[in-house]
C-alpha cells in the first residue's frame, strides 16, 4: 500500500471511530461493543501511522518505501514512548 492508500485507510478508521461514538451517544450500541470496536480501530490507526513512519525511514536512507511492511498490532501496541 502506498502513502495515499494508507492515508485513505486512516481516514476510514477515523470516520468509523466518529461513527461508533455517535452511535454510542444515541444509544444505538452498548458501551462494551463500542469499547471493543474502538480498541480495534485505535490499534489499526497506530499500525497505519507506524507503517507511514517505516516508509519515511526507508525513503530517508534512499531505499524503496514499498519495501516497508506493517508491523503486527501486538508489536505496535507494545512500543514505549
Backbone as ProteinMPNN parsed JSONL, in Angstrom:
{"seq_chain_A": "XXXXXXXXXXXXXXXXXXXXXXXXXXXXXXXXXXXXXXXXXXXXXXXXXXXXXXXXXXXXXXXXXXXXXXXXXXXXXXXXX", "coords_chain_A": {"N_chain_A": [[0.855, -1.173, 0.0], [0.575, 2.211, -0.853], [1.519, 5.576, 0.263], [-0.732, 7.215, -0.138], [-2.819, 5.344, -0.107], [-2.568, 4.432, 2.508], [-3.187, 6.754, 3.938], [-5.842, 6.985, 3.132], [-6.912, 4.743, 4.38], [-6.5, 5.497, 7.039], [-8.23, 7.719, 7.163], [-10.676, 6.389, 6.798], [-10.746, 4.808, 9.095], [-10.81, 6.766, 11.095], [-13.279, 7.92, 10.494], [-14.889, 5.72, 11.112], [-14.413, 5.577, 13.844], [-15.591, 7.992, 14.727], [-18.214, 7.435, 13.973], [-18.81, 5.266, 15.652], [-18.708, 6.522, 18.153], [-20.809, 8.335, 17.884], [-22.982, 6.592, 17.546], [-22.956, 5.36, 20.034], [-23.526, 7.535, 21.697], [-26.105, 8.004, 20.863], [-27.332, 5.808, 21.796], [-27.424, 3.556, 20.237], [-25.635, 1.473, 20.215], [-24.185, -0.694, 22.664], [-22.091, 0.124, 25.525], [-19.97, -1.747, 25.899], [-19.666, -2.983, 23.403], [-18.99, -0.756, 21.876], [-16.539, -0.042, 23.102], [-14.957, -2.32, 22.594], [-14.845, -2.329, 19.778], [-13.737, 0.205, 19.368], [-11.2, -0.124, 20.474], [-10.043, -1.855, 18.606], [-10.12, -0.219, 16.303], [-8.47, 1.923, 17.126], [-6.038, 0.59, 17.53], [-5.564, -0.27, 14.93], [-5.265, 2.206, 13.677], [-2.892, 3.069, 14.92], [-1.177, 1.188, 13.823], [-1.256, 1.903, 11.114], [-0.121, 4.509, 11.2], [2.4, 3.83, 12.122], [3.329, 2.335, 9.939], [3.507, 4.352, 8.016], [5.61, 5.839, 9.157], [7.659, 3.935, 8.961], [7.856, 3.745, 6.174], [8.691, 6.359, 5.602], [11.183, 6.334, 6.876], [12.618, 4.468, 5.347], [12.589, 5.802, 2.905], [14.107, 8.045, 3.601], [16.702, 7.075, 3.772], [17.241, 6.431, 1.234], [16.092, 4.108, 0.266], [13.559, 1.881, -1.084], [10.329, 2.802, -0.311], [8.208, 1.082, -0.598], [9.051, -1.323, 0.297], [8.533, -1.467, 2.944], [6.727, -3.05, 5.505], [3.678, -3.65, 7.28], [3.882, -3.628, 10.791], [3.078, -6.156, 13.201], [0.051, -5.726, 15.073], [0.318, -6.305, 17.785], [2.993, -5.759, 18.221], [3.204, -3.013, 17.534], [1.491, -1.881, 19.4], [2.956, -2.357, 21.632], [5.03, -0.59, 21.786], [7.07, 1.696, 23.583], [6.742, 4.954, 24.666]], "CA_chain_A": [[0.0, 0.0, 0.0], [1.356, 3.432, -0.89], [1.137, 6.574, 1.268], [-2.103, 7.648, -0.391], [-3.69, 4.277, 0.377], [-2.501, 4.408, 3.976], [-3.985, 7.888, 4.416], [-7.25, 6.646, 2.909], [-7.268, 3.817, 5.456], [-6.581, 6.302, 8.264], [-9.484, 8.485, 7.097], [-11.789, 5.453, 7.001], [-10.747, 4.413, 10.505], [-11.263, 7.931, 11.869], [-14.722, 8.007, 10.268], [-15.509, 4.642, 11.895], [-14.326, 5.979, 15.251], [-16.635, 9.003, 14.941], [-19.496, 6.741, 13.86], [-19.015, 4.498, 16.882], [-19.013, 7.452, 19.251], [-22.159, 8.866, 17.629], [-23.938, 5.519, 17.837], [-22.982, 5.175, 21.494], [-24.236, 8.687, 22.25], [-27.52, 7.859, 20.506], [-27.846, 4.585, 22.406], [-27.589, 2.527, 19.21], [-24.783, 0.331, 20.581], [-23.889, -0.68, 24.096], [-20.725, 0.577, 25.82], [-18.988, -2.811, 25.729], [-19.432, -3.141, 21.972], [-18.253, 0.436, 21.45], [-15.172, -0.135, 23.611], [-14.265, -3.372, 21.865], [-14.595, -1.876, 18.406], [-12.813, 1.341, 19.429], [-9.848, -0.651, 20.701], [-9.561, -2.362, 17.328], [-9.904, 0.931, 15.422], [-7.3, 2.659, 17.608], [-4.853, -0.224, 17.243], [-5.358, -0.217, 13.48], [-4.715, 3.532, 13.395], [-1.485, 3.039, 15.339], [-0.466, 0.368, 12.84], [-1.129, 2.719, 9.9], [0.864, 5.565, 11.441], [3.706, 3.168, 12.19], [3.727, 1.992, 8.579], [3.949, 5.592, 7.376], [6.948, 6.147, 9.694], [8.583, 2.975, 8.365], [8.048, 4.155, 4.79], [9.505, 7.575, 5.628], [12.551, 5.959, 7.249], [13.239, 3.858, 4.163], [12.761, 6.87, 1.927], [15.166, 8.935, 4.085], [18.025, 6.483, 3.53], [17.349, 6.121, -0.184], [15.53, 2.8, -0.07], [12.202, 1.872, -1.612], [9.337, 2.759, 0.771], [7.291, -0.04, -0.805], [9.583, -2.486, 0.999], [8.022, -1.435, 4.324], [5.594, -3.923, 5.787], [3.065, -3.308, 8.568], [4.253, -4.418, 11.967], [1.885, -6.712, 13.858], [-0.563, -4.832, 16.052], [0.894, -6.582, 19.104], [4.283, -5.053, 18.303], [2.954, -1.573, 17.508], [0.89, -1.501, 20.672], [3.928, -2.575, 22.7], [6.06, 0.456, 21.783], [7.092, 2.584, 24.753], [7.053, 6.317, 24.223]], "C_chain_A": [[0.902, 1.237, 0.0], [0.829, 4.433, 0.156], [-0.32, 7.009, 1.105], [-3.105, 6.611, 0.122], [-3.722, 4.204, 1.894], [-3.331, 5.556, 4.547], [-5.476, 7.653, 4.201], [-7.746, 5.702, 4.002], [-7.411, 4.565, 6.783], [-7.889, 7.084, 8.282], [-10.692, 7.593, 7.341], [-11.886, 5.041, 8.468], [-11.219, 5.555, 11.405], [-12.772, 8.103, 11.708], [-15.456, 6.93, 11.07], [-15.513, 4.99, 13.38], [-15.413, 7.003, 15.577], [-18.021, 8.371, 14.902], [-19.808, 5.952, 15.132], [-19.399, 5.411, 18.042], [-20.417, 8.045, 19.094], [-23.217, 7.826, 17.958], [-24.062, 5.298, 19.335], [-23.77, 6.305, 22.144], [-25.736, 8.589, 21.993], [-28.146, 6.612, 21.127], [-28.033, 3.452, 21.42], [-26.701, 1.313, 19.44], [-24.459, 0.434, 22.058], [-22.419, -0.319, 24.322], [-19.658, -0.494, 25.602], [-18.644, -3.02, 24.257], [-18.617, -1.96, 21.445], [-16.785, 0.32, 21.858], [-14.359, -1.171, 22.841], [-13.894, -2.918, 20.458], [-13.629, -0.692, 18.389], [-11.376, 0.876, 19.65], [-9.246, -1.15, 19.394], [-9.242, -1.208, 16.371], [-8.636, 1.673, 15.838], [-6.007, 1.891, 17.338], [-4.535, -0.216, 15.748], [-4.802, 1.135, 13.045], [-3.233, 3.588, 13.765], [-0.643, 2.276, 14.32], [-0.25, 1.152, 11.537], [-0.073, 3.804, 10.078], [2.267, 4.978, 11.521], [4.214, 2.821, 10.792], [4.189, 3.237, 7.82], [5.348, 5.981, 7.853], [7.994, 5.201, 9.107], [8.888, 3.355, 6.912], [8.93, 5.403, 4.713], [10.956, 7.255, 5.952], [13.279, 5.331, 6.066], [13.537, 4.916, 3.106], [13.954, 7.753, 2.305], [16.568, 8.388, 3.82], [18.174, 6.003, 2.094], [16.846, 4.76, -0.598], [14.087, 2.945, -0.543], [11.193, 1.794, -0.457], [8.351, 1.606, 0.627], [7.796, -1.331, -0.162], [9.097, -2.555, 2.451], [6.798, -2.333, 4.433], [4.987, -3.519, 7.133], [3.58, -4.227, 9.676], [2.967, -4.999, 12.558], [1.347, -5.728, 14.907], [0.034, -5.064, 17.435], [2.228, -5.872, 19.286], [4.062, -3.543, 18.399], [2.39, -1.109, 18.847], [1.847, -1.675, 21.854], [5.032, -1.533, 22.752], [5.928, 1.31, 23.029], [7.489, 3.959, 24.264], [7.765, 7.091, 25.274]], "O_chain_A": [[1.871, 1.306, 0.756], [-0.163, 4.176, 0.837], [-1.048, 7.152, 2.088], [-4.123, 6.967, 0.716], [-4.766, 3.947, 2.493], [-4.081, 5.375, 5.507], [-6.289, 8.085, 5.017], [-8.866, 5.844, 4.491], [-8.332, 4.299, 7.555], [-8.582, 7.112, 9.299], [-11.633, 8.0, 8.021], [-12.983, 4.938, 9.017], [-11.949, 5.326, 12.37], [-13.469, 8.4, 12.679], [-16.515, 7.19, 11.639], [-16.488, 4.733, 14.087], [-16.084, 6.884, 16.603], [-18.895, 8.722, 15.693], [-20.937, 5.973, 15.624], [-20.307, 5.103, 18.814], [-21.125, 8.23, 20.084], [-24.232, 8.142, 18.579], [-25.161, 5.073, 19.843], [-24.585, 6.067, 23.035], [-26.543, 9.037, 22.808], [-29.349, 6.388, 20.999], [-28.727, 2.481, 21.721], [-26.982, 0.234, 18.917], [-24.46, 1.524, 22.631], [-21.6, -0.444, 23.412], [-18.552, -0.177, 25.163], [-17.48, -3.21, 23.904], [-17.679, -2.136, 20.668], [-15.892, 0.559, 21.045], [-13.208, -0.924, 22.482], [-12.762, -3.107, 20.011], [-12.791, -0.593, 17.492], [-10.444, 1.432, 19.069], [-8.075, -0.898, 19.108], [-8.207, -1.224, 15.704], [-7.815, 2.016, 14.987], [-4.997, 2.484, 16.96], [-3.37, -0.161, 15.356], [-3.963, 1.203, 12.147], [-2.418, 4.102, 12.999], [0.474, 2.681, 13.999], [0.819, 1.071, 10.933], [0.774, 3.996, 9.207], [3.22, 5.584, 11.031], [5.397, 2.995, 10.498], [5.159, 3.178, 7.064], [6.18, 6.406, 7.052], [9.103, 5.631, 8.788], [10.038, 3.293, 6.475], [9.811, 5.493, 3.858], [11.864, 7.843, 5.365], [14.445, 5.642, 5.82], [14.605, 4.917, 2.493], [14.724, 8.163, 1.436], [17.514, 9.158, 3.66], [19.105, 5.267, 1.768], [17.141, 4.3, -1.701], [13.481, 4.008, -0.411], [11.2, 0.821, 0.297], [7.727, 1.194, 1.605], [7.063, -2.317, -0.082], [9.238, -3.588, 3.106], [5.945, -2.356, 3.546], [5.712, -3.089, 8.031], [3.691, -5.441, 9.502], [1.896, -4.406, 12.431], [2.109, -4.996, 15.538], [0.235, -4.108, 18.184], [2.554, -5.432, 20.388], [4.66, -2.875, 19.243], [2.776, -0.059, 19.36], [1.573, -1.191, 22.952], [5.878, -1.568, 23.645], [4.822, 1.612, 23.478], [8.466, 4.107, 23.53], [8.099, 8.256, 25.062]]}, "name": "protein", "num_of_chains": 1, "seq": "XXXXXXXXXXXXXXXXXXXXXXXXXXXXXXXXXXXXXXXXXXXXXXXXXXXXXXXXXXXXXXXXXXXXXXXXXXXXXXXXX"}
